[in-house]
Amino acid sequence: MTTLYTVKKQLTGSAFTRLMKKKKTNKYRIMKATGISYPTLSNWESGKHWPKDETVIKVGKYLGLIPDDDQVIELERKAAEIKATLERLK
């Protein structure tokens, strides 16, 4: 099962550029299909911003990185939040 963190890594920097080439798509097509702004996608590609979970899910589904099973994805997101909370409490 793919974790959101792994997908986030694939959607930033040069990994994102390579993935778009591999999937034969571009930021404009992703923007049209997902509703995520072009500047946001450009910031991911340049490494200026780390994608948020909600946008990762949309783009991950579009690119085939995330299965279309919302319940699994939601549980992964909640697990990541719990893990981060536990780390802060240590």
C-alpha positions as CSV (number, residue, x, y, z in Angstrom):
1,M,0.0,0.0,0.0
2,T,1.3,3.4,-0.9
3,T,1.6,5.9,1.9
4,L,0.8,9.6,1.4
5,Y,4.3,10.5,2.4
6,T,5.7,8.4,-0.5
7,V,3.2,10.0,-2.9
8,K,4.2,13.5,-1.7
9,K,7.8,12.7,-2.4
10,Q,6.8,11.8,-6.0
11,L,4.9,15.0,-6.4
12,T,7.8,17.4,-5.6
13,G,10.9,18.5,-7.4
14,S,12.5,16.6,-10.1
15,A,10.6,13.4,-9.2
16,F,7.4,15.3,-10.2
17,T,8.9,16.3,-13.5
18,R,9.9,12.7,-14.2
19,L,6.5,11.4,-13.2
20,M,4.7,13.8,-15.5
21,K,7.0,12.7,-18.4
22,K,6.4,9.0,-17.6
23,K,2.6,9.5,-17.5
24,K,2.8,11.6,-20.6
25,T,1.0,14.6,-19.0
26,N,1.8,18.1,-17.9
27,K,0.8,20.6,-15.2
28,Y,-1.9,22.1,-17.4
29,R,-3.7,18.7,-17.8
30,I,-3.4,18.0,-14.1
31,M,-4.8,21.4,-13.3
32,K,-7.8,20.9,-15.6
33,A,-8.5,17.4,-14.2
34,T,-8.1,18.1,-10.5
35,G,-8.9,21.8,-10.1
36,I,-5.5,22.4,-8.5
37,S,-4.0,25.7,-9.6
38,Y,-1.1,25.8,-12.1
39,P,1.0,28.0,-9.7
40,T,0.5,25.4,-6.9
41,L,1.7,22.6,-9.2
42,S,4.7,24.8,-10.4
43,N,5.6,25.4,-6.7
44,W,5.6,21.6,-6.1
45,E,7.8,21.0,-9.2
46,S,10.3,23.7,-8.1
47,G,10.3,22.4,-4.6
48,K,9.0,25.6,-3.0
49,H,6.1,24.0,-1.4
50,W,5.2,20.5,0.0
51,P,1.8,19.3,-1.2
52,K,-1.1,19.1,1.3
53,D,-2.8,15.8,1.9
54,E,-6.0,16.8,0.1
55,T,-4.2,17.8,-3.0
56,V,-1.9,14.8,-2.9
57,I,-5.0,12.6,-3.0
58,K,-6.5,14.3,-6.0
59,V,-3.2,14.4,-8.0
60,G,-2.2,10.9,-6.8
61,K,-5.5,9.5,-8.1
62,Y,-5.2,11.3,-11.4
63,L,-1.7,10.0,-11.9
64,G,-2.5,6.5,-10.8
65,L,-0.4,6.6,-7.7
66,I,-3.2,6.1,-5.3
67,P,-6.0,3.5,-5.6
68,D,-9.4,5.0,-5.8
69,D,-10.3,3.8,-2.3
70,D,-11.1,6.9,-0.2
71,Q,-11.5,5.0,3.0
72,V,-7.9,3.6,2.9
73,I,-6.5,7.0,2.1
74,E,-8.4,8.6,4.9
75,L,-7.2,6.0,7.4
76,E,-3.6,6.6,6.2
77,R,-4.0,10.3,6.7
78,K,-5.4,9.9,10.2
79,A,-2.6,7.4,11.0
80,A,0.0,10.0,9.9
81,E,-1.7,12.7,12.1
82,I,-1.6,10.4,15.1
83,K,2.0,9.5,14.5
84,A,2.9,13.2,14.2
85,T,1.0,13.9,17.5
86,L,2.8,11.1,19.3
87,E,6.2,12.4,18.0
88,R,5.4,15.9,19.4
89,L,4.5,14.4,22.8
90,K,7.8,12.6,23.2
